[in-house]
Structures are given as C-alpha cells and as structure tokens.
Amino acid sequence: MFAYRLRRPAWIVGLIVMMLSLAWFAFASWPDRAPIRIEIIIKSTDDSIEFWKVLKDGANVAAEEFGAEVKVTGARSDADVDGQISRVEEAISRKPDAIILSANDFNRLVPVAKKVAAGKIRFFIVDSGINADIARSAVATDNVKAGKEAGQALLDTLEGPADVAIINYGSAGASLIDREKGVRSVLDEQSGIRLLATYDAQGQEDNAYLYTKRAIAEHPELRGIVGLNEPTSVGAGRAIRELGMSDRIRLIGFDSSINEVKLLEEGIMQATIIQNPFQMGYLSVKTAVDSVRGKEVPKRIDTGSLTITRDNMYEEENQKLLFPFYE
C-alpha cells in the first residue's frame, strides 16, 4: 500500500506534463496550419494566353503545399487598366492576408498598390511591377536581361544591313518596358541596324498580326521582328506564314505556347525567350505565406529566362520548360 501511494502521484504528474506538452505543441503550430488567404490579380484572364494558365497552376500547387487559400482574378486584357484597378479595390475589401499583383500599368497601379501596402494586407509583385518600391517581394524574370537575350538572338540570325521592328503588347507594363529596353540596348549599338518605331498591339494578337503585315509592306528592308510576349509573337508569326516571308523575315519571340512551338518547328520563328511562369506562381505564393508567418523574404526573386531555338528545343530540360504542366 505504501509503495502504491508513492507511485500514484508520479503517474498523475506525468499525465499532466504530457497533456500540457500536447497543448503547447498545438498552440505553437497553429499559425502554420491556419489557412492564409491570398489574392492574385493577374494582367489578363484571357484563357487563350498559356502563360497565365501555367502561372495559376504554380500558385495552386504552392497553395496546397503551404496551406493557403488562393483566389485569382484579373483584368480582361493587358489594356484594361481600369479593370485591374477595380479588381485590386475589390480584393482590398475582402481583407485577405496578402495581395499579389502583376501590374498592367507601371504608373497607374501605384495609388491602389499603396493603399494595399498602407493597410494590414501584405503586398507582393509577380511578373510585372510598378513605379514604387513598396512590395515586400517581387518574383519575376529579369526582363532587361531577357530583352538583351532576344536582341542578341536576332543579331545572330541577321546578315548585312536590316530594318528591325519591335511589337509590344502594351507599352505601359513594366515587364514589357524592360524587355524593349533590353532589346534596344543591344540593337542600337549595331551599325547597319535601323530600329523602326515600336508597334503597340494594345493587348490584341490580331493587332500584332496586322501591324506585321503593314510593316512588311511599308519597309522593304525589314529583316527582323521581335515580339515581346506570346500574343505578339504568335500574331507576327501568323502574318509571316500567311505572306510566305519566312525566308526573308527573322522572328524572335517570348514565352512558350503550343502555337510558338509550332512556329519554331516550321522555321517561321528562329528563337523564343522563355520564362518560368510556373515558378513565378509557385514562389510568389510561397513567399507570401512565409512573410505572413513572420519569416524574412528576399526583396527580389529572379525566376530566369532561356533562349530556345529549333536546334535545342528537343533537349530534355528545355522540353520541361516548353511544355509545363497545366490543367
């Protein structure tokens, strides 16, 4: 009896310690398990643009992995700046933990972005930034560098003096501004190269198609075209194919849609500069989750770019980037 009375309090104390330990562990780990609400506002909800499909897939994979609830909205097109501002205002009203923005306009999105950053909502950039250093982190391609890669890829295909055209998708977006800057920094230095005024497709592939046909008709010495994103590249490629001008016009594009892969295979496009939209989506969500949970995050994350040609497009690593998984 005496021995039993000595053991009984020890058993009770052990149980209490175990229960307290479990309670502490549940309390300490609760922030990591609580869903974090993130809203992503992209440039365009146009389902024909594969870039945004792949970026959303990356975001959804990260949301599942890191315990976040992700809502993706966006403007109708890159040219719909007012629509994107409205989407940001609506997101603010829902009071998520974080907002991730791919800005359609370098300047006009600044006021509403400052409104996000001034409140209790954490603000991040993916793909395309704004004219204000207020994002906790920006996840994007180094677009000046990628533009230089496009300019060099075109130079590698040209022989002798040539006129060169650049087709932009929307002149106000930071990513496209930087790409054009990169292209021009390479081509402006070359004797014998005459850069024409930039054509602005205003968010429409068909405009890129029409501008390409017009440029070919008006400039007999036109030998090179750079399309600064998927729709401009595809639109230009359609025009070159239709006119039977692939022997004369060298086309360099951006991104990696099925249509662009076909242009490469047909020899209509000589190279495309591909990004990694899956990584952009994935890392932007991961970075936002880390920040909300109190971790320090990098101010900028470069997701890289790569020049793809018909000669290297079938290499295994390049195939993974050309044909990323998306639903």
N, C-alpha and C positions, 0 to 999 in steps of 0.2 A: 504494500500500500504506500509506503513512504517513497519508494522508487517511482511509482506511478505518478504521485503528486509532483515530483521534480520534473518529469518528462512532459507533463501536460502543458505547463506554461511555455516551454520551448517550442512546442508544436504550434501553439496559438500565435506566438511571436513570429514564427516562420511564415505562417499563412498570411499574417498582416503584412509582413515585408514583401511577400510575393504579390499581394493584391496592390500594394502601393506602387511597386515596380511596374506592374502592368498598366496601372492608371497613368503613371508618369510617361511611360512609353507611348500610350495612346494620345496623350495630350501633346507631347513633343512632336509627334509625327503628323498630327492633324493638319497643319498648314500645307504639308507636301501632298496630302491626299485630297484636300478640298479642291473642287473644280475651279479653275481660273478661267474667267470669261474674257475672251479676246475677240475683237472685231477687226477684220482685214478689209480695207477699202482699196480695190484694185482699179486700174485705169479703165478697163473695159470689160463688160460682161458678154461681149460678142463670142459666142461659142465656136465660131469658125477659127479663132486665134488659138492655136495649140499651146502657146507659151503660158497663157493664164490657166488652162486646164492642168498643166503639169505643176505649176506653182501651187495651185489649190491642193493637188494630191500630196505634195510635200508637206503642206500645212496640216492636212488631215492626219497624215502619219505621225507627225510630231504631237498633235493634239491627243491622239490615242496613247502615245508612248509616255507623255509627260503629264497627263491628267488635266487637260484643258478642254473647254468648250469653245469652239471656233465658229464664228459666223462670218461669211464672206459676202460682201456687197460691192457695188461699183457703178461707175457711170456707164451710159450706153456705148460710148466710144471715147477714144482719147481726146476728141474735140469737145466733148460735153463737160466743160469745166464747171459750169453752174450745177450740173447734176452731181458731180463728185463732191462739191462743197456741201450740197444738201445731204448726201449720204453721210458725210462726216458729222454734220449737225445732228442728224438722226441717231448716229452711233453715240454721240455725247449724251443725248437724252436718255439712252438706255443704261448709262453708267457702268460700262464694262471695266475690268481691271486694266486693260491695255487696248490701245488702238494702233494698228499697223497700217501705214499709208504708202501707196505707190502713187505719187502725185502727178496729175495731168499737166499741171502748170507750175513752173518754178517759182513764180511770184504770187499768183492769185490764191494759192492754197495756204500762204503764210498766216494770215489772220486767224483762220479757223484752226490751224495747227497750233498756234499759240494759245488758243482757247483750250485745246486739249491739254497741252503741257502745263498750263496755269492751274488746272484743277487737280483732282486726285486720280486722274486717269494717266497711266504711263504711255508715252508716245514713242513710236518707232517708225523707221523708214524701211521699206523694201523696194528694190529695183530702181526707183526714181525719187530724188529728193526735192527739197525746197530751198529757198534763199534765206535760210535761217538755221543756225546751229543749235537746235532745241531738242532734237531726237536723242533719246538715251543711247540708241544704237542704230546704225544703218547697215543693212545687209543687201549687197548689190555687187554687180560687175564693176570693175574699174573701167568705165566707159570711154575715157580718153585713151587709155591703153588699147582697148578693143577697137576703137576707131583707127588708131595707128596701125593695128594689125590689118584692118580692112584696106587702108590706103596702100600698105606695102604689098598686100596680096594682089591688088590691081596693078601696081607698078610691075610686079613680076610677070604679068601676062601681056603688057603693052610693048610694042616695038615702034620706035620713032615718035614724032610729034603727034599729039592727040588732044581732042577736046574731051572733057570728062564731066559728067553730070552726077549730082547727088540728089537723091529723092528722099525727103524727110517725111515722116508720118504726121508730125505735129510739132511746130517749131518752138513750143513753149515748155515741153517736158525736159527736165534736167538730163535724163539719160540720153535723149536724142541730141540735145545741145552738145553734150560732152562727146558723143560719137562723131558728130560732124566736126567738132573742133579737132579731134584726133585725126580724122581723115585729111582735113585741110592742112594740118601741121606737117604731114608727110608730102602731100602732093604740091603744096605751094612752093616747096623748095626745089622742085624738079624743073629744069629747063625743058622746053618743048611741050609741057603740060599746061593746057589752058582750062581752068575750072570755070564752068558756067555758073550762073546764079542758081541757088538751090531751089528745087521744085518742092512745094509743100502740098502733100496729098490730103491734108486736112482730115486725117482719120479714115480714109477710104481707099481700099485696094484698087477699086475701079479708077480712081483719080490717078494713082500711080501708073496704071496701065495706059491711060490717055496721055499723061504727061510724057511717058516714054515714047509713045508713037509721035507726039509732037516734036520732042527733042531730036529724034532721028530724022524727021522730015526737015527741020529748020537748021540743023547743024551737020553738014556733010562730013565734017572731020570728027564727028563724035565716035569715039572708040571705046569708051569705058563708062560704066554706070555703077554707082554704089547705092544700094537700098539699105536704109538704116534700121529696118526691122522686118518681121515676117511679111506683113501685107504689102509693103513697098517692094520687097524683093520678089514676091510672087507676082504682083502686078506688072513689074518691069519684065519679068521672065515670060509672062503671057504675051506681052507685046512683041518681044524679040522672037519668040517662037512663031507667032502668027505672021510676022513680016519676013520670016526666014533670014534673020540677020545674025544668027549665032556665030557665023564665020567672021563677021566684022565687029560686033559689039561684045566686049568683055563685061560680064556682070559679076559683082561681088555682093553678097547678101549678108543678112544677120538672122540668126536663130535656126531652128531645125525641124520645121514641119514636114509632113509627108510630101506636100507639094514641092518644097525646096529640095528634098532628097531626089525627087523625080527630075528637077531641073539640073541637079548635079549629074545624075546618071545620063541624061540626054546631052550633056555638054553645053547646055544653054547658060548655066551658071558655073563659073570657074572655081568659086570658093564661097563658103559661108562662115561667118564668125559665130560660133555657137556659145551660148551661155549655159548656166545650170539652174533653170527655174525651179526644179525640184528641191535643190539645196537652198535656194532663196526662201521658198515657202517653209521648209523644214527648220532652217536655222533662225528665221525671223520669229517663229512661234517658240522654239526652244529658248531663244534669247529673252523674249518677253516673259516667259514662265520663270526663268532664272531671276530676272530683275524683280518681278513681283514677289518672289520668295526670298528676296534680300541679298542675292548674290551680285557681285560686281560683274558687269558685262563689257565686252570690247566696244569702243566707240564706233568702230567700223569693221565690217567683215567682208572681205573681197571673195566672192564665190567663183571668180576666174572666168577665162574665155579661151577659146581654142579655134585655130583656123582649120577648117575641114575642106578637103578637095576631093576630086574623084579618085585620086591616087591613094589617099589614106582613109577614105570613108568606110572601108570594109575591115579595118583593123578592129580587133575585139573591143578595146577600150573606147574607141570612137563610136562603135555601134551602140554601146550602152548610153552614150550621151545623145546620139542621133535618135534613138528610139527609147526614151524613158517611159517607165510605166505610168499610165494614167487611166482613169476609169472612163 
